[in-house]
Amino acid sequence: MTFLWPQLLWLLLALPLLVLLYLWLMRRRKQVTLQYASLSIVREAMGKGIGWRRHVPPILLLLSIAIMLLASSRPVAKISLPSTQQTIILAMDVSGSMRAEDVQPNRLVASQNAAKAFLAELPRHVKVGIVAFAGSAQVVQPVTLSREDLVAAIDKFQLQRATAIGSAIVVSLSELFPEQRINLGDMTYSRNTDPFAPKGRALDQPRPDDKPFTPVAPGSYSSAAIILLTDGQRTTGVDTAEAAKMAAERGVRVYTVGVGTVDGEIIGFEGWSMRVRLDEESLKDVARATQAEYYYAGTAENLKKVYETLSSRLTVEKKETEISGLLALAASLLALLSAGLSVLWFNRIL
């Protein structure tokens, strides 16, 4: 816990003075009471069965004052709150390796089923877009609130060759930031061109009609996130690390999900065969660079659990939030309880 106005914590030094004042009042009251001549009158004046109860209301009031003084210093703590993320891009691998059956019934079907279950768990106000990638990446369903359209897009996946993980991230960013005019073609075919400019413009040349791009802190953009699911290694397209850097500079978190076995599996198709491996380190690097997390899903059941975890992770997250209001509420309740008990037991307020 931190404090926006820590200097006000000095006010807590008043609490010991209040305790001393209470003890002095109790001692003075006892001295006055003992002036009665008859012991029976003394017992009647002090009350029957009061004992510890007479100290409860003042203690509660003291706690209330302490909490109010703490609230005045404006404490800030990390608490779980509903996420402000309103848009999620699902970037899903549809490369040929997704036909591998080490995840039953195969990687593609398992990922489709898990993605649809994930959509069913998301709040209805969260927008979702879908990017499919293999040798290239494309938006197969623009951002929408329609879960039916999203499910239909997932069911239409067609397997293709190669794996362009970096391109998937870039296309996802272009869907999130259309005003930035991110140009995937320039990034893919010319390493020295500006991805936001017409083809052929050098990176160090200014764009006359665009505002200069200003990077932000990684993970600071709370209005959107990307979930990247893949089972293989990048074989073409934009460099994965370069794409991760682009996401990090825009504050977008890229949660990566590795599906399949780490050792891989040999698959064959139309007379050719190859071993498909999961490049966990690259996916971990992407998640780390964007202040997100990496999840390994080696089985269909694990894949479903990963999406369940992501669903809760994206709808509820821990944030640094000022909790002065909560402390003020607690202090008010303690003060009311103190007054209520005093009235109930002694027919007076303290």
N, C-alpha and C positions, 0 to 999 in steps of 0.2 A: 504494500500500500504506500502511495506517495501523497503529497499534499500540495495543492496549488498555493495556499496561503499558510505555509508552515510557521510563520512568525506568530500566528494566533494560538499556537499550541502552548505558549507561555501562560495563557489563561487557565490552563489546567492546574497551575500552582495554587489557584484559589480553593481547590478541593480540600487540601489538608486544613485550611483555615475554617472552612465550613464544618469539617469534622470536629475540630477543636471547639467551635462555637456550639455545636450540638451537645458535646460532652459537658461544656460549662453550663448550658441551660438545664441539662438533666441533673447535674449536681446541685444547682441553685434550687431547682424544684424540690429535690429531696430535702434540702435544708429547711425550706419553707414548710414542707409537709410535716417534718418532725417537730414543729412548734406546737402541734396539737397536744393537749394534755393526756387524752385517753388513747391507749394503743388501739382500741377497737375503732376509734375515729380515724386513726392513721391508716389502718387496713382498709377502711371504707373509702378513704380519700384516694388511696393508691389503686383501688379497684381489685376485684377478684379475678384471678385467672388471666390477668393481663400479660404478665411475664414478658416473653420475647416478642409478643405481638406489637407492643408499643414501639419497638425499634424498626419494624418492617416498613411502614409508610415513609419514615425519614430516609431509610436506606434506599428505597425505590426512588424517592425524589432526588437523592444525591446522585444515583446512577443516571437519572434523566438529565440532570444538569451536566454531568460529565460527558454524556453522549452529545448533547447540544453544543457544548464547547468544542468537541471533536468535529462535529459537523461544520462549525464555523470556519474551520481551517480548510474546508473543501477537499476532502480525501478523494483519491482516485484509485480504483482497484480493477483488476481483471475479472470480469464476471461474464457468464454465458448469456448472450442476448440473441434475439432473432437476427439472422444475417440480413445485410442490406443488399446482397447480391441479387440482381434482378435478371441477369442474363447468363446462361451457361451454354458453351459450345461443346458438343460431343464430337471429338475427332476420332474416327474409328477406322482401323486398319482393315482393308479388304484385299490385301495382297494374296497371292496364291498359297502362301504358307498357312493361311487361315483355314485351309481344308484339313490340316493335320488333326488326327483323332486322339491325341494324348489328353485333350479335354473333351469329354463326351457331350453330345454326339460328335461334334467337331468344334474347333475354336470359333469359327464364324457363328454357328448357331448358338453356341453358349454365350458369346458376347452379345448377340442380338437379343436373346431372352433376358440377359442381365440388364441390358440397356433399357428394355421396355419396362422391366420391374422398377428400375431406377426412376423412370419418368412417372410411374404411377405413385411413387412416394413423394415426389416434389410437390410443394405448394402450387396451387393453380395459378398464382400471380407471377411465378418465375417463368421467364421466356427461355426457350431452348432453340438452338440451331444445330444442324448436323453437317459435319464435314466428313466425307469419305476419301480415303487416300490409299493409293498403291504406287504406281509409277508416277502419278501426278496426284494433285489434291483438288477437290472441287466441293462447293457447297451444294449438297443434295436436298437440303431443306433450310431455307432462310429462317431467321429467328421468328418464332411464333409462340402463341399461347395454346394452340391447338394440339392436344396430345394425339388426336387421331391422325393428323397429318404427319406428325413425327414418327409414329408407329408405322405408318404406311411407307415412309421413306426408309426406315430401317429394314423393313421386309423386302425391299427392292434391291438390296445390296448385290452386286455382281463381282465375282473374284477377278482380279487382274494381276499382271506381273509387276515385280519390283516393289520397293518400299521407300517412300519419300516422307520421312517423319518430319524433317524440318519444314518442308513445303506445307504440311498439314497445319503446323503452328502458324505459319505466315498467312495462310488462307483464313484461318480462324480469326486472326487479328484483323484482317481486312474486313471480315464480317462484323466485328465489334466496332471498328473505327472506319467506317466508309468515307468519312470526310478527309482522312489522311491519304486516300488514293494509293494504297500499298500495291506495288506492281510486282507480282510474283515472277512474271516472265523475265524482267530485267535481273532479278536476283538469281534466277536459275541459269541464264545464258550469258550474263556479263557480270563478272565479279567486281568490276570497278564502276558500276553505274548506280545511280540513286534509285532505290526501289519506289520512290514516290514521284519520280519525274519521268517525262517522256524518254523513251529508250535512247541511249547515247549520251545523256548528260552526265558529266563526271560528278563524283561524290562531293568534291570540294567546291562545286559551282553553286551559287545561291539559286533558289527558286523564286522568280520574280512575283508570282501570283499566289504563293503560299506563305503562311506564317511559319517561322522557324520552329522546328520540333525541339521541345525541351524535355529531356528525360526526367522521370520521377523516381522515387524510391521503389525498389522491388517489393511487390506485394501490397502496395499502397492503394491500388485501384480496387475499391470494394464493390463496384457495381457489376462486375462480371468475372467469370473464371472459365478456364478451358480444362476439359477432361480428355486426356489423350490415351487411347487404348491401342496397343500394338503387341505383336508377338515376335517381331524380328529385328533385324538390324537395318539401318539406313543403307540403301544401295544406290540412290539417285536423289536428285532435287537439291534443295537448299541445305547447307550444312546445319546439322541439328543444334550445335552450340551457338551459331549465329542467330538462328531463329529464337532460341531461348533467350538470348541477349535482347532481341527486339521486344519480346514479351516482358522481360524484366524492366526494360527502360520505360515501358508503358504501365508498369505497376500491376500487370495481369498475372495472376497465379496460374501455373500449368500443373495440374495434378496428373501424374502419369500412372498408368496401370499396365503392368506386364502380364500377359496371358500366355500360358503354355509352360513347357519345362525349360529349365536353364540349359541343360545339355542339348536340348533340341531333338528333332526327329527327322528321319529321312523320308521324304515324300516323293512320289512320282506322278507325272502328269504328261500325257501325250508323248511318251517315249523318253522323257528326261526325268532325272531324279536329282535331288539336292538335300543337304541337311539344313534345316532351319533352326537357328538359335535365337535365344532371347538376349538382347544386349541390355542387361540390367544397369550397367554402369552409366550408359548414356542417358537412360531414363531417370536415374537418380540425379545425374548432373543437371538435367532440365528442371526437375522439381526443386533441387537445391538453389539453382540460380534465380528462380522465380518465387522463392519463399513458400513453396507448396510442399507436397508430400508424394512419395512413391509408394505404390501398393503392388505386391506380387500376388497374382491369382493363378496358381498352378492347376486348379481343378475348376469344374463348372460351379461346384458349391462355393468354393472360395471366391470365385468371380462374383457371385451373387452377394456374398458377404461384403466384398469390397465396395460394391455399388451401394449397399445399405449403409455402410460406414460413410461413404462420400455424401449420401443424401443427408444424413444427420449433420455431417461436418459442414455442409454448405448452407443448411437452413438454420443452424445454431452455431455460433462461434463465440470465442472469448475475446472481449474487447476491453480496452482501458476506458472506464466510464466513471464519471464523478458520481459518488454515492451519498452526497450530502442529504439529498431528499430522503433516502432510505433511513439514514441515521436520525434525521429529524422526526420521521414517522415513529421510529422505535422510541425516541425520547418522549414524544407525545403520549404514546401508549403507556409507558412507565409512569408518567406524571398522572394520567387518568387513573391507573391502577392504584397508585399511592393515595390519591384523594378518595377513591372509592372504598378502599379498605379502611381508611381513617374514619369515614362517615359510618361505615357498617359496624365497626368495632367500638368507636368512641363517640359517635354522634357529633363529630366535628371534623373539619379539614385540617389535619396536622395540629 
